[in-house]
Amino acid sequence: MDKLIPTLVALVAGLLLLSMSMFTVDQRQYAMVFQFGEVVRIISKPGIQFKVPFLQNVRYFDKRTQTIDAEAPELFNTREKKNVLVDSYVKWRVVNVEQFYKSVGGNELAAVSRLKQIINDGLRAEFGQKDVSDVISGKREQVMAVVKQRADAEARKMGVEILDVRLKRVDFPDKISTSVYERMRSERLTVASQLRSEGAAEAERIRADADRQREIILSQAYKDAQRIKGEGDAKSGAIYAQAYGNNPEFYAFWRSMQAYKESFKNKSDVMVLQPDSAFFKYFKNPAAAGK
């Protein structure tokens, strides 16, 4: 019994020392082992690791990609001396944890502050060399690529990699936006008025051409109608002449019948003629056709 107690104490002490010497490194972290304030080991792979109890301590650093999102849009000047509001964000991560520790003491807030300044300086320099149209659409990708390259070169000095720099929004301040909108509106109204004028002129030209074509068509149609009518009258006259030549008396009778038909077509028609008029030759005596 007397030997059992020391054994249990020794076992507990050993387990305690073992637990104090073991630590786990997550796959999302770097681990840095310190001894008397000096870095003795850097661990980047996940798993169970060991340290010397009481002499060494461990500090962890995040290796995941992180985002710096601007709290508010920054005001930059373009080459044309125009102010624009720029809203951006940055993707970064720690790639050299030892350099990161030496540069900013492993303080992420300090690193973020320095990165913000680096990105801000880069954007200000690039915007100062570009026109408004370039930074809004024309050369936006180029601006981001140049800023990312320069910022990454500076960030490497503190063990950080810049993965991406993006412009979320590039806009004019409210006062300038209003004046730009009014100018654009005036330009659009001018263009619209010009298009309407051109459209009206084109419509008048089309109508005038259509009227001219109509007059030409009607004139040609009238000409053709008169020609056809003349030809018809000529043929009719020829037929009448031929019929008259073949049987003058029958022709005279047929013509009289046509005259009677036209004369007595309406009940209200009134004719004032002498009864012995030649008009009534066949009306009074149909047998006169043969006399």
Protein Blocks (a to p, Z undefined) as FASTA:
>chain_A
ZZmmmmmmmmmmmmmmmmmmgccddfkbccdddeehiafbdcfbgcdddddehkaccddd
dfbdcddddfbdcddddfkopacddddddddddfblmlmmmmnoopaklmmmmmmmmmmm
mmmmmmmmpcfklmmmmmmmmmmmmmmmmmmmmmmmnopacfbdcdfbdcddfklmmmmm
mmmmmmmmmmmmmmmmmmmmmmmmmmmmmmmmmmmmmmmmmmmmmmmmmmmmmmmmmmmm
mmmmmmmmlmmmmmmmmmmmmmmmpfkbccdddfkbmklmmmmmmmlmmZZ
